[in-house]
């Protein structure tokens, strides 16, 4: 994760800056399975890869976005790409976010699972099982989250009704009320950062809509840790903007694949198709 960028001098400078912010070497962390298994390390390291990927699009290809959006953690990369906040501020915030979520998961052990079924059906299953529908990833893929027993029950109910259910490798009940205390501390940290008007269209995954008012964006980010991710609505908003080409700027292609399931009108790809790294 991230190693491919190290042949670029500008990338080395960013990694060095990240090391100062984080207080440890990302290069060492990328090679440490123990740290890569912890939310407190994974979140800032993922953001760093998104920072490098975004810079690669601009520096190596000269491509800048007309609109940006992010899924959960990726919203902080989208904020930085839209110049609402600086990248170093985003990294500070995400490092805190990772620590808070790891602590919250220790206090409230939980899990998540993706259920391949219509949204209304998943919501009924979640209610019956005592967990929450939290990530509306596609019209027929919704992630549920909550206490381990409740999520296990949701998986069983889904399978009993003929739907696929896939447990996810996460340590906590993310995007649920169990994150409330962590969210309160995150909100205080967000208040200390100056939010600027987006330089390009920013689509919030909390509202699912384009947002331009800095204080409104701050308020939405303050609710992010306990709010659902409205990814299907985000992609619909891209359609309404007339976007024809969407590029996933990060270490995988999960969002591009989800996008293809939502919208046949947008061509979804990866930054790797553009950048020779």
Residue pairs with C-beta under 8 A, 6 or more apart in sequence:
1 30
1 45
1 46
1 49
1 251
2 15
2 26
2 30
2 45
2 48
2 49
2 52
2 251
3 30
4 277
5 11
5 15
5 52
5 56
5 277
6 12
6 15
6 27
7 277
8 56
8 59
8 60
8 277
10 55
10 59
11 52
11 55
11 56
14 48
14 51
14 52
14 55
14 87
15 26
15 27
15 48
15 52
17 88
18 26
18 44
18 48
18 51
18 91
19 25
19 26
21 88
21 91
21 92
21 95
22 44
22 91
22 95
26 45
26 48
29 35
29 36
29 41
29 45
30 36
30 45
32 41
35 41
36 42
36 45
38 102
39 98
39 101
39 102
39 105
39 171
39 172
40 95
40 98
40 99
40 101
40 102
41 98
42 98
43 73
43 94
43 95
43 97
43 98
43 101
44 91
44 94
44 95
44 98
46 73
46 250
46 251
47 73
47 76
47 77
47 90
47 91
47 94
48 91
49 250
49 251
50 74
50 77
50 249
50 250
50 251
51 77
51 80
51 87
51 90
51 91
53 249
53 250
53 251
53 271
53 275
54 77
54 80
54 81
54 249
56 271
56 275
56 277
57 63
57 64
57 247
57 249
57 271
57 274
57 275
58 64
60 275
60 276
60 277
61 274
61 275
63 247
63 274
64 200
65 81
65 82
65 200
65 247
66 200
66 201
66 241
66 243
67 200
67 201
67 202
67 203
67 210
67 238
67 241
67 243
68 78
68 81
68 82
68 198
68 200
68 201
68 202
68 203
69 75
69 78
69 202
69 203
69 204
69 205
69 234
69 237
69 238
70 76
70 77
70 78
70 79
70 205
71 135
71 205
71 229
71 231
71 234
71 255
72 135
72 174
72 175
72 205
72 224
72 229
73 94
73 97
74 250
74 255
75 204
75 205
75 206
75 221
75 224
76 85
76 90
76 93
76 94
76 97
77 90
77 249
77 250
78 202
78 203
79 85
79 90
79 202
79 217
79 221
80 86
80 87
80 89
80 90
81 200
81 249
82 198
82 199
82 200
82 201
82 202
83 196
83 198
83 199
84 195
84 196
84 197
84 198
84 202
84 214
84 217
85 93
85 193
85 194
85 195
85 196
89 193
93 186
93 189
93 190
93 193
96 185
96 186
96 189
97 186
97 225
100 182
100 185
100 186
100 225
101 172
101 174
101 179
101 182
101 225
102 171
102 172
103 182
104 172
104 178
104 179
104 181
104 182
105 171
105 172
105 173
105 174
108 147
108 172
108 173
108 178
109 147
109 148
109 171
109 172
109 173
110 145
110 146
110 147
110 148
110 151
110 171
110 172
110 173
110 174
110 176
110 178
111 145
111 146
111 148
111 151
111 152
111 167
111 168
111 170
111 171
111 172
111 173
112 134
112 135
112 143
112 144
112 145
112 151
112 167
112 168
112 170
112 173
112 174
113 143
113 144
113 151
113 154
113 155
113 165
113 166
113 167
113 168
114 135
114 137
114 141
114 142
114 143
114 165
114 166
114 168
115 122
115 125
115 141
115 142
115 143
115 144
115 154
115 155
115 158
115 163
115 164
115 165
115 166
116 140
116 141
116 163
116 164
116 165
116 166
117 125
117 140
117 142
117 158
117 161
117 163
117 164
118 139
118 140
119 133
119 136
119 139
119 140
119 142
121 161
121 163
122 133
122 142
122 144
122 158
123 133
123 142
125 144
125 154
125 157
125 158
125 161
126 132
126 133
126 144
126 146
126 154
128 153
128 154
128 157
129 144
129 146
129 150
129 151
129 153
129 154
129 157
130 146
130 147
130 150
130 153
131 144
131 145
131 146
131 147
131 150
131 151
131 153
131 154
131 173
131 176
132 144
132 145
132 146
132 173
132 175
132 176
132 177
132 228
133 142
133 143
133 144
133 228
134 143
134 144
134 145
134 174
134 175
134 176
134 228
134 229
135 142
135 143
135 145
135 175
135 228
135 229
135 231
136 142
136 228
136 229
136 230
136 231
136 232
136 233
137 143
137 229
137 231
137 232
137 258
138 231
138 232
138 258
138 261
138 262
139 232
139 261
139 262
140 261
141 258
141 261
143 168
144 151
144 154
145 151
145 173
145 174
145 175
145 176
146 154
146 173
146 176
146 178
147 173
147 178
151 167
151 173
154 165
155 165
155 167
158 164
158 165
159 165
172 178
172 179
173 179
174 225
175 225
175 226
175 227
175 228
175 229
176 226
177 226
179 225
179 226
180 226
182 225
183 222
183 223
183 224
183 225
183 226
186 222
186 224
186 225
187 222
190 218
190 221
190 222
191 218
193 218
195 214
195 215
195 217
195 218
196 214
197 212
197 213
197 214
198 211
198 212
198 217
201 210
201 212
201 241
202 210
202 211
202 212
202 217
203 209
203 210
203 211
203 234
203 237
203 238
204 210
204 211
204 217
204 220
204 234
205 224
205 229
205 230
205 231
205 234
206 220
206 221
206 223
206 224
206 227
206 229
206 230
207 220
207 230
208 230
208 232
208 233
208 234
208 236
208 237
209 233
209 237
210 237
210 241
211 217
211 220
231 255
231 258
231 262
232 262
235 258
235 259
235 262
235 263
235 266
236 262
236 263
238 246
238 263
238 266
239 263
239 265
239 266
243 266
244 265
244 266
244 267
245 266
245 267
245 269
246 256
246 259
246 266
246 267
246 268
246 269
247 268
247 269
247 270
247 271
247 273
247 274
248 254
248 255
248 256
248 259
248 268
248 269
248 270
248 271
249 271
250 271
253 270
255 268
256 268
256 269
256 270
257 268
259 266
259 268
260 268
